[in-house]
């Protein structure tokens, strides 16, 4: 039901379910695999900010790149899942909004030199408070978009998908009991880690180094140096980018969450592309 073809045609979104600690259990990113690797950062930021103030019916929005975002158009909505006042986990939907108020129409700003030019920043704010829309916040979003109907339509589509996921988890708890569901969540993480370590043992051990250049940052003709050292042991896969270029003026810098997510994509590709991309599977990985 999204209004934005970047979501419903390009599939520029991801959905996921985490446990109450923010550990990813199930993640689907049909169009942008990189989204699957940042959702846990997003949840942890929400938990750190709101702590005991997370209530049933809350929906929290964030798009800050340094806290688990990518660029500002990619807005994550997070809904806590409660069962009889017990926090089970979180549902998250991250999607590319068509307009977020950047310096250019569409907010895709290839000539931005600071994040304030890229659009409206949403630092883990509550869109819904205990089930009721936070009209002031929604009005601010609406006023900062050149396409407010499309932007809010995308938001509503994300919320609808999360409510479906929430109801299905509730059905599982009703059918199997809360203890069994919580145990199953832990089992998903344990199985993911076990599979990851099995696949890691199949890789040749050693230290591998590579380097390359990005042509420029769009602001100058200077190439941007990228260097990585990958260390593979029996139980660890370590990617070290020490020695790469420092932050540049143009909008090509990659904060830690996005960098970790990119490495997670490669880790999946070289170990098992069909493995479940949950928190357990990424435990042997260090960036």
Residue pairs with C-beta under 8 A, 6 or more apart in sequence:
1 153
1 156
1 157
1 160
2 8
2 13
2 95
2 153
2 154
2 157
2 158
3 98
3 149
3 150
3 153
3 154
3 157
4 95
4 96
4 97
4 98
4 150
4 153
4 154
6 12
6 96
6 98
7 13
7 95
7 96
7 154
7 157
10 31
10 96
11 30
11 31
11 32
12 31
12 32
12 74
12 95
12 96
13 29
13 30
13 31
13 32
13 35
13 93
13 94
13 95
13 96
13 158
14 27
14 28
14 29
14 30
14 32
14 35
14 36
14 39
14 92
14 93
14 94
14 95
15 27
15 28
15 29
15 91
15 92
15 93
15 94
15 161
15 162
15 165
16 24
16 25
16 26
16 27
16 28
16 36
16 39
16 91
16 92
17 24
17 25
17 26
17 27
17 81
17 89
17 90
17 91
17 92
17 165
17 169
18 24
18 25
18 39
18 40
18 43
18 89
18 90
18 92
18 279
19 25
19 88
19 89
19 182
19 185
19 186
19 189
20 87
20 88
20 89
20 90
22 40
22 43
22 44
22 46
22 47
22 90
23 40
23 189
23 278
23 279
23 280
24 36
24 39
24 40
24 277
24 278
24 279
25 89
25 185
25 188
25 189
25 278
25 279
26 188
26 276
26 278
27 36
27 39
27 277
27 278
28 36
29 35
29 36
33 265
33 268
34 70
34 258
34 261
34 262
34 265
35 70
35 74
35 94
35 261
36 261
36 264
36 277
37 257
37 260
37 261
37 262
37 263
37 264
37 265
37 277
37 282
38 68
38 69
38 70
38 94
38 257
38 258
38 260
38 261
39 68
39 76
39 92
39 94
40 68
40 279
41 67
41 68
41 257
41 260
42 62
42 67
42 68
42 69
42 76
42 78
42 92
42 94
42 257
43 68
43 78
43 90
43 92
44 68
45 62
45 64
45 67
45 68
45 124
46 54
46 60
46 62
46 78
46 90
46 124
47 54
49 123
49 124
50 58
50 60
50 124
54 60
54 80
54 87
55 80
55 129
55 130
56 80
56 82
56 85
56 130
56 131
57 128
57 129
57 130
57 131
57 132
58 79
58 80
58 126
58 128
58 129
58 130
59 77
59 78
59 79
59 126
59 127
59 128
59 159
59 162
60 77
60 78
60 79
60 124
60 125
60 126
60 127
61 75
61 76
61 77
61 78
61 122
61 124
61 125
61 126
61 127
61 137
61 155
62 68
62 69
62 75
62 76
62 78
62 122
62 123
62 124
62 125
63 69
63 72
63 73
63 74
63 75
63 76
63 100
63 121
63 122
64 121
64 122
64 123
64 124
65 71
65 72
65 115
65 255
65 257
65 258
66 255
66 256
66 257
67 123
67 124
67 257
68 76
68 257
69 76
69 257
69 258
70 258
71 118
71 251
72 100
72 102
72 107
72 115
72 118
72 119
72 120
72 121
73 96
73 97
73 98
73 100
73 102
73 107
73 108
73 119
74 94
74 95
74 96
74 97
75 94
75 95
75 96
75 97
75 100
75 122
75 155
75 158
76 92
76 93
76 94
77 92
77 93
77 94
77 127
77 155
77 158
77 159
77 162
78 90
78 91
78 92
79 90
79 91
79 92
79 159
79 162
79 163
79 166
80 87
80 89
80 90
81 87
81 88
81 89
81 90
81 91
81 166
81 169
81 170
82 88
83 170
83 173
83 178
84 178
86 178
88 169
88 173
88 178
88 181
88 182
89 169
89 185
91 162
91 165
91 166
91 169
92 162
93 158
93 159
93 161
93 162
95 154
95 157
95 158
97 145
97 151
97 154
97 155
98 106
98 147
98 150
98 151
98 154
99 105
99 106
99 107
99 145
99 146
99 147
99 148
99 150
99 151
100 107
100 118
100 119
100 120
100 144
100 145
100 151
101 107
101 119
101 120
101 144
101 145
101 146
102 108
102 109
102 112
102 117
102 118
102 119
103 109
103 112
103 117
103 118
105 146
107 118
107 119
109 117
109 118
109 119
109 251
110 218
110 251
111 218
111 219
111 250
111 251
112 118
112 250
112 251
113 219
113 249
113 250
113 251
115 121
118 251
119 144
120 140
120 141
120 144
120 145
122 141
125 134
125 137
126 134
126 137
127 133
127 134
127 137
127 138
127 155
128 134
128 159
138 152
141 148
141 151
141 152
141 155
142 148
142 151
142 152
145 151
145 152
169 181
172 181
173 181
176 184
188 276
188 278
188 280
189 278
189 279
189 280
190 280
191 280
192 275
192 276
192 278
192 279
192 280
192 281
192 282
192 283
193 280
193 281
193 283
193 284
194 280
195 272
195 275
195 276
195 281
196 271
196 272
196 275
196 280
196 281
196 282
196 283
196 284
197 235
197 284
199 271
199 272
199 275
200 232
200 234
200 235
200 236
200 237
200 271
200 284
201 234
202 271
203 232
203 237
203 270
203 271
204 232
205 232
205 233
205 234
206 231
206 232
207 229
207 230
207 231
207 232
208 229
208 230
208 231
208 232
209 227
209 228
209 229
209 230
210 227
210 228
210 230
211 225
211 226
211 227
211 228
212 226
213 223
213 224
213 225
213 226
214 223
214 224
214 226
214 252
215 223
215 224
216 222
216 223
216 224
216 250
217 224
217 248
217 249
217 250
217 251
217 252
218 250
218 251
218 252
219 248
219 249
219 250
220 249
220 250
222 248
224 245
224 248
224 252
225 243
225 244
225 245
226 241
226 244
226 245
227 241
227 242
227 243
227 244
228 239
228 240
228 241
228 244
229 239
229 240
229 242
230 237
230 238
230 239
230 240
231 237
231 238
231 240
232 238
235 284
236 284
236 285
236 286
237 267
237 271
237 284
237 285
237 286
238 285
238 286
238 287
239 263
239 266
239 285
239 286
239 287
241 259
241 287
247 253
254 262
256 287
259 287
260 287
263 285
263 287
264 277
264 282
264 285
267 282
267 285
268 275
268 277
268 281
275 281
